[in-house]
Structures are given as structure tokens and as C-alpha cells.
Amino acid sequence: WRDNVRNVISTIESNKATEEGTQTSSAAQGLTVR
């Protein structure tokens, strides 16, 4: 069950990183448009 926990944690972390990346890129695009 420890492997399952690791998979869930890694999935959540990757999702967070993806969300942060999209937010940062969208913010950068907003600055570029302005």
C-alpha cells in the first residue's frame, strides 16, 4: 500500500506543478499582451 500512497502523492504533486505552470504562463501572457 506504500507504493499506492507514493503514486497518489506523486500524481497530486505533478498536478500542482501543472496548475502552477499554467498560472505562471497565463500571467506571463497577460504581461506580454499589456
C-alpha positions as CSV (number, residue, x, y, z in Angstrom):
1,W,0.0,0.0,0.0
2,R,3.0,2.3,0.4
3,D,3.5,2.2,-3.4
4,N,-0.1,3.3,-3.9
5,V,0.4,6.2,-1.5
6,R,3.6,7.2,-3.3
7,N,1.7,7.1,-6.6
8,V,-1.1,9.3,-5.3
9,I,1.4,11.8,-3.8
10,S,3.4,12.0,-7.0
11,T,0.2,12.4,-9.0
12,I,-1.0,15.2,-6.7
13,E,2.4,16.9,-6.8
14,S,2.5,16.7,-10.6
15,N,-1.0,18.1,-10.9
16,K,0.0,21.0,-8.6
17,A,3.1,21.7,-10.7
18,T,1.0,21.7,-13.8
19,E,-1.5,24.1,-12.3
20,E,1.2,26.4,-11.1
21,G,2.9,26.3,-14.6
22,T,-0.3,27.2,-16.4
23,Q,-1.0,30.0,-14.0
24,T,2.6,31.4,-14.4
25,S,2.4,31.1,-18.2
26,S,-1.0,32.8,-18.3
27,A,0.3,35.6,-16.1
28,A,3.3,36.0,-18.4
29,Q,1.0,36.1,-21.4
30,G,-1.1,38.8,-19.7
31,L,2.0,40.9,-19.1
32,T,3.1,40.4,-22.7
33,V,-0.3,41.5,-24.0
34,R,-0.2,44.6,-21.9
